[in-house]
Amino acid sequence: MQSLQNYLLIASPSMDDPYFARTVTYICEHNEHGAMGLIINQPVGMKLKELVAQVDDKAEVIAEKAEDIILAGGPVSQDRGFILHTSQPGWASSLTMTPEVMVTTSKDIISSLGNNDAPEKSLIMLGYAGWSAGQLEEEIQTSSWLMVEADTDILFDTPIHKKWETAVQRLGIDVWQLGPDIGHA
């Protein structure tokens, strides 16, 4: 089995689960036990300043970061936070995904996200997406997902509302040519 870690799952137009429609999910872990990923383009309606206030009411949030959008990382454990960020060692509970990308679950990073000690680029998610052993592979075979290797441009530099379209274009496909029956003959 080839690991899909550091790949993006792009919901195909035929995705019939309303939670995952038009989502892009970064795969953090994929092995014989299942998979875990973070949706990178689904806002929850909360800003960084609100999240920091809930976690540490004494923490300061600098103006240029206060309005950063918090994302719904997935339907599982929505009370749990995940920070996908450019590499910066020193955070408890950090995992290196690639030389450029890390994921952190530690609360110690939250207070820094609003100031200059934060990683250069980051996405903050509440919850995650999970698949049991073989489930993701089955969903890929039934054309629920398209895949492309992740890159920091899509992760951190593409506006949230453009991530799905940009990820599809990385496959060399014009998004407007995709029909709801893609992958079904």
Steps between C-alpha positions, in 0.01 A plus 500: 500500500635842403462758774302809407662709774570851369238466226190708452166326462278707276130427526376402156181661369328165565571522876156454653597563864398864562771541765777422250357657182765718327750444780876461482647280772869480594591141594714499815508124551417199284593142582350151533292620798326780311550867422476840665475833322417868544256688279673819391216696339197493729464806730317459832404866546760573768803728487840447663439776756192311626680167523799649683265673746336163578835327556701779667310817589826680583664437161537792261406468134671736257266676259620334178425152640186570705265439208660170385225248431462178701411193293293188556767230471239226488200348675699307766593658838395851404604627841863406429736741325757430229748747356651426161800729464829568331791332675596648832637268768435541870130431538381214718311232306636607159532250217709567192304420183766625255805724540263796439183391683419402858180427690466593865227411747648671804326793667836672551502616138154664518615800706790561260285492186387853562850646536843501337612171662261308276607285206524703179184343353228294663149363475300437816237228498248364746439127453635256245388252237565132564467180303514142628729239343423471128221761504696776327628262232142389433381860473781576254404197289139619486624841374397699806846655514760632259860520624799724450823533694475783752705815467542802723347733239159331520527446874601847609492751213180422308188677635259261673226549242743413215667187648264244342523652152878548526552139617290367210702712256823342634369175354498664157121505492282802432262507796211603275542182292440277800153354510326336793560157345882521484651156535172321428469327164 
